[in-house]
Amino acid sequence: MMPGTRYPPMAIWAAREIQRHAGRSMLLFACLASLVFLIATALLFSQALDATWARLLDQAPDLVVRRIDGGGWAPIPADDAVAFAKRVPGVLDPTPRLWGVVPGPGGPVTVVASIAVVPANVLNGIKPPMTGQAVVGQGVARALSDSRLNLGSRQSLTVNVVDILPADTGLATHDLVWMTPEDARHLLGLAPGQASDLAVRLFRREEEQAIQADLAAAFPWPVRITERTASALRHHTRAVRLGGIAVVAGIPALLALLLIITGTILDNTGQRAHWGLLKSLGWTTADIVRLQVNRAMIVGIPAVMLGLASAYAAVFYPPAAGVTAFWITGGQHLAELTLVRSGASVIMLEIAALVGLPFLAAVFLTSVRTAARSPWTMLQADPWN
């Protein structure tokens, strides 16, 4: 501004400019907040899902051994499998597992009879069920009208629900039904002494690949071995793909927003005439550019913060997290998730930069281009304004 002349702070002028164009400013605010919300929700969800899966799989067995035959999966003799696996150097605590999928009142449920099927911390503090009893996940509990649970079709069984697994374990236990081994074998059609698979922990986790050949050779029947690292990589790839799709889908919307901003500044003849009047009164090009940047920040910063806060709530606070999961995964039923917040702050900073910096750059560059003209040229744009 002109030396020696006292003007109100630039932020006050910018606020007055926003009041003069309240409708346009509110529309810009809504566009920015919506864009940030959509991109941030998907990216935060993919990051949180990746971190949650990593934490769960870190407690999973290093290797899972399944018996196979001509028809695919086959039950495994539990005692014999443990004895064969123990002969392999480096194998620790081979544990037979009983689990499988059976029809339930609200759809398929996962029946388990051992805490080796899920991370150990999930079932802590809950008493093991007795014969005819079951402990169920939140998704199964919501499908019940009373404490009786009917499972199976050909091998049906009715059990009494005595406890419900905590809501914050929903990612691992949403459709889980924990019961006694006898009841589980009845539902799964297994004979006494048979198991679904064998969970193996290793003395050295880095030997997952090297030990598989020796472990497979130790059994007298064909087996398929799945390592924990492969499962972790599969889940990580899925989470990264979800985040990548969100970014790619948000780029056209961001470009459209920048195009609208550019067009509004360049083509608004009334605004150019107003700037010409300001320059004729002593304002410089730098003053006008600072005015527009301040105006953009007054609108943009609250919009970005609102979008990020809304996305954070939609991802990390149930039951909104379940709705978000349903929307992002295309209908997969993941209700009332409690996800790990690790890495969320970094993601939010990246999204703020992804949307905020191009927005400010567009305002700055187009303002410089327009305000650099002479006052007379800008006043001629609309002589009656």
C-alpha positions, 0 to 999 in steps of 0.5 A: 500500500501507499507509504504513510497511509493507514489501512485496516489489516489485510485480513479485515479487507479480505473478510469484507470481500468475502461478505460482498460475495457471500454466496460464491464464498460459501459455495467454494467452502462447500466444494473444498470441504467436500473434496477434502472429505471424500479423498481423506475418508478413503485414504484414512480408511485404507491407511487405518485398515492396513495398520489394523491388519498388520497389528492383527497379523503380527500375532498370527501364526507364522505358518498354517498347514492344511491337508489337501487331496483330490477334492481340495481341503481335507481334515487333518489328524490333529495328534499325528500332525503335531507329532510330524511337525515337531520333528522339523527343527525350528518349529515351535508349538504346533497347534491344531485348529478347529474352524469353518464357515457354516450357515447362521441366522443372518448369513454365514458365520465363522465357527471356531473352537480355539483361540489359535484361530484369532489373535490371542488378545481378542478373547482375553477376559472371556470365559471359554464356552461349555458344551451347548454354549457359544460366545459370538461377535457383534454381527452375530449378536445383532441377528439374534432375537433371543439367546438361542443361536441356530447354526448349520444346515445338514449338521444343525446345532442350537447353542445358547449364547453366553457372552458377546465379544467386544465391539473394538475387536469387530474387524477380527470377530464380527461374524465369529462363533466360539464354541467347544471342540465337540460342538464345532466338530459336529457342525463341521462334520469332523470326526473326533481327533480331526482338525481343520488345519495346523498353526505353526510358530517358528523359532525364527520368523525370517525362516518362513520360506526356507523351512516350508520344504522340510515341513511339507516333507515331514507329513505323509500326505500332501499339504499346502502351507501358507505363510504369515508374510504372504497374508500380510502382503495380500492385505497390504496390497488391498489397502493400498489399492483402495487408497490409490483408487481414492486419489485417482478418483479425486484428481478430476474433482480437484482439477475441476475445482482449480479450473472453476477458481481460475475462470472465476478470477479471470472472467469476472469483469466486475471484480477486475473493475473493482481491482482497477479502482483499488489500484487507482487509489494507490493499491499495488499489484502485490497488495491485491494479490495478498488480499486474494490470498488472504481471502482464499485462506480465510475460506480454504483453511476452515474448509480443509479442517472441516473436511479432515475432521469429518473424514477422521470421525467417519473412519475412526468412530463407530458406527460411522466407521461401519458405514464408511467401510460399507461405502468404500468396499462396495458393500462388504459388511464391516460394521462398527469397526475400531481401527488403528489410528497409526499414521493418520496425522501424516495422511491428513497433512498430505491431504491438506497439502494435496488440496490446499497448495494447488488451491492457493497456487491457482488463486495466487497465479490468476490474481497476479495475471489479472492484477498486473494490468493497468488500472485503466484497462481493468476499469474499462472491463465494467465502467458502471461497477 
